[in-house]
Amino acid sequence: MTTDTPARILQLLSLLQTPREWPGGELAERLGVSRRTVRRDIDRLRELGYPVQATKGADGGYRLVAGKAMPPLVLDDEEAVAIAVGLRAGAGHALEGVDEASVRALAKLEQVLPGRLRHRVATLQAATTPLTSGDGPSIAPETLTAMASTVAGRERLRFAYRAKDGSESRRLTEPYRLVSTGRRWYLVAYDLDRADWRTFRVDRVSEPFATGVRFAPRELPTGSAAEYLRRSIGRRQETYEFAVTFEASAEVVAARLPRWLGVPEAVGVGRCRLAGAGGDPVEWLAVRLAMVGVEFAVEGPGELVECVRELGGRLSRAGEVGGDAG
């Protein structure tokens, strides 16, 4: 019998988070208490914001349903390790779809992981090699989580930074957002020493340190961190203008391409056009366009048109060879 009320309620919550309906008698037996006590504990969970639904009748019981807000979760050891390993793998390799929110979640989880589970997560991470589609550098998840925590807490961040030419400096910043391009992570921040906005490649950051000093967020020069990063990258390297027409709606295409490439605009029913500036090799852009999974036509530049033709030819020949071999 669980006599400690908080511990018993946590145990009850853990049971209810299993996707099934629990008869009151079974819950009482599991917890070693009376049905009346179970009902009181259910009421306490509801007061804390957990949407527990009760059904009446001989076969009635309790189950946790979706609510209007996300209440705290209770994870067992295996679940916590699995989530932490998955988030660390995605965060360390700048996978598309693994954005700043995922890194913040990892920061919160690792903050409360017991030592024994931290060791298991580190061991599993070291023993696995993720297969990623990008060729960007790997990043220590600890670096990302430290930076994400300062973004969420509006706390000044100090770190060492290695520039493209190899020169090193110390930076004191007001971090604004972390942005993943699908190949790399970047930090958009206000550099206090230079009194201006800057973008930093996270794989060149070391020794991130949260100073504990809070700040009021400044207004970004552009509407979003992704747009600011796109313009910043364009200013620092040779770029090319491109335009592509897709045989799909703008919503479909936007969901399958990195936001920093631009925003597709509808040009008719079931068609859209994407125009933007690229800084990556045209080969990489050609592959990303093909991965959208719909028919498309490249308007320019000529290098991208030729690259798409060559890629299509290679894929076609590869399919013929595979068919002959079967």
N, C-alpha and C positions, 0 to 999 in steps of 0.2 A: 504493500500500500504506500502511495506517495503522500506523505503528510505535509510536505512543504508546498504551499499553495502556488507561488510563482512557478516552481519547477513542474508542478502538475499541469498548470495551464499551458506551459510550453510543450509538455509532452502531448497534451490534448491537441494543440495547434499542429504539431508535427503529424499526428494521426489524420487530422482533417485535411491536411494538404495533399494526402493521397487521393487521387481522383476516383472516389467511390463514395457511396452513402453508408454511414455508420449507424447501426441501430443503437439506441440509448443503452440497452442492456450490455451490448458488446463493449461500448466505451467504458461503462462502469466497471466491467470485469477487467478490462485492460489496465485501468487506472487504480483498481482496488478501492473504489469508493461507491457510494450509493448513486442511484439515478438522479436523486434530488441534487446531489453535489454536482453531477455532470451538468444539469440544467443551469445551476448557478454559474458554473465556469463558462458555459456557452454564453450566458448573458454578459459576463465580464469581457469575453472576446468581442462581442458586438459593440460594447461600449468603447473598446479600443479601435474600432473601425473595421473589424473583420466581418465580412458579410456571410454569416452562417445561416443557412436555410434549413428549416425544420419541416418535415412532412408528417402528417398524423396517420393514425391507423396502425393495424397489427404489424405491417411491414414498414412502418415509418422510421425515420432516423434523421441524422444530421449530415450535411455536406457543405463544404466551402464553395461559394459561387463567385463569379466575377462581380466586382463592385465598381464604384465610380473612381476610386483612388487605389494606388498600389500600396498595400500595407506591408510591413516587414515580413520577410520569409524566414522560416526555420529550416536550415539545411543539415542533413546528416554529413558525416565525414566524407563519404564517397561522393555525394553530390557537390559539396564544396570544392573538393579536389578537382573533379571533372570540369566544373565551371571555370575555376581559376586557370587550369591548364589550357582550356580552349581560348579564354580571353588573352592569356599571355602569348599564345601562338599567333593569334591574329594581330595583336598589338605590335609584336616584334617584327612583323613583316609587312606592315602597311597594306593589308588586304582591303580591297574596295568593299565598302559596307561596314567595315570595322572602324567606326569614327570615334570622335572624342567621347561620346556618351559611353561607349564600350570601355574606353580607358578609365573613365571616372568610376564605372562599376567595378573594374578590376582594382582600382585604388581603394575603394571602400571595402571590398572583400578581403584583400590582403592585409588591411589594417587590423582586422579582427580574427584572422586565421591563427589558431594555436600553433606553437612552435613545431609540434609533431607533423602538422599538416603542411606547414611551410616547407619542411624538409621533403615531404612526399611530392609536393608540387615542383620543387626545384629538381628533384631526381628525375621525375617524369619528363620535365622540359628538356633536361640535358640529354636524355636518352632518345628523344624523338627528333626527326628532321622533317619539317613541313615541306610539302610540294607547293610552290607558289608560282603564279604565272608571271609575276613581275621580276625585274632584275635589280630592284633597289636594295640598298644595304640593310642588314638586320640591325635592330635597335634593342638595347636592354630594356625589358618591360619596366624595370624599376625606374629608369629615366623618364619614361612616358607617364607612369603613375604619379611620380613626384611633380611633374609639370602640370598634369591634369588637375591635381589637388589644388595647386595655386591658382589655376584658372577658375575653378569652381568656387574657391574661397576668396577670390579677389585679393590675393596676397602677393606682394612683390617677390620676384624670383631672381636669384643671382646664379650665374653659371659661367663656366669656362667655354670659350667658343673658338673653333679652328676654322679659319676662312678657307676659300677655295685655293688661295696661293700658299697655304700652310701656316700663315701667321696666326698667332694665338692672342686672345684678349680676354678680359673679364667683363661681363655684362651685367648690369642691373636693370631689370625690366619690370613693366607692368603687363603680365601675360594676358592676352585677349582671347585667343582661340588656338586649338590644335587642329590642323587640317591635313587629311590624308589625300594624296593624289592618286593612290592606287599603286605607286611605286616607292614613294617616300613620304615621311611625316615632316611637316613644317610647323613652327610656332610663329604665330602673328602676335607681335608685342610692341609696346611703346618703350623705346630705349631711352632711359632717363639721362644717361651721360651724353647722348647725341641729340636729345630733345626732339626725337622724330620717331615715326613708325618704322619698324623693320620686320623682315621675315628671316627666320633661322632654320636651317636644316637640322632636324633633331639628331641625326646620326653624327653630326659634328659637335654636339653638345656634350659636355662632361661636367661632373661635380655639380649637378643642380641642387640648389639650396633654397628652401623656403625661409625668407627672412622674418616672417611673423608680422610684417608691417602691412596693414590693410590699405586699400586705395579705392577711390571712386572711379569706375570705368570711364575712359575718355571716348569721344565719338570717333569712330573709324572713318577715314576719308572716303571710303566706298561703302556701299550698302551691306556687304557681307565680307567675312574673312576670306571665303573662297575666291571672290572677285578680286579682292586686294592682292591675294597671292598670285592669281593669274596675271595681273598687270605687273606685279613685281618681278615675276619670272621673265615676262616678256621684255622688260627694260634691261635685264641683266644678260640676256643672251640673244643670239641671232634667231629671229622668228620668221615664220612664213604665214601668210594668210591662206586659209582654206575654206571651201564651201562644199557641202554635201547635201543631197536631197534623198530622203528616206521614204519608202513606201509604207509608212506607218504613222500613227498619230504622234504628236509632239510629246504627249504624256508617256507613251510606250518607250520612245527613244530616250527621253530624259532619264527615265528610270534605269536605263541600261548603260549609260555613259557617265564618266566622272563629271561632276558639276563644273569643275574649273575649265573644261573644254568649251563651255558656252551653253546657252539655252536655246534649244530648237524652237522654231516658230512655225505654226501651221500655215500651209500654203494651199489648202484645199481639204476636201474630205479624205481622211486616211493618208495624208501626205504632210511632210514637214521639211524644213530646211534648217541646217545648222551651219553658221558661219562663225569663224573664230580665228585665233592666232595660235600656232603650234610652235613649241620650242624643242620638243623631243624629236628623235629621228623619224622620218616619214614612214619607215618600216613599222615602227611601234604604233603609229596612228592608223596605218592600214589594218593591222591586226585588230585594234580596238574597234574600228568601224565594222569589220567582218563579224566580230563577236556580238554585235547588237542583234544579229539573227534575223534581219529583214533585208529585202531588196534595197539597194541604194546606188546612187550615181554620184561620182566625184566630179565637181565642176572645175576644181583647181586646187593647188597648183599642178603644173605638168608633172613634177617629180612624184607627187602623190598618185596621180592618175596612172603613171607607168608602174609604180610600185604595186598598186592594187591589181593591175593586169598580170604582173609577174607572179604575185601571190596566188591569184586565181588559177593561173596555169600550173603552178607547182602543186596546188591542192588537187586539181583535176587529174594531173598525171599520177599523183600518189594514190588517188582512188582507183584508177585503172590498174595500177600495179597490184594493189591490194585485192581487187576483184579477180585478176588473173591467178593470183597466188591461192585464192580460196578454191 
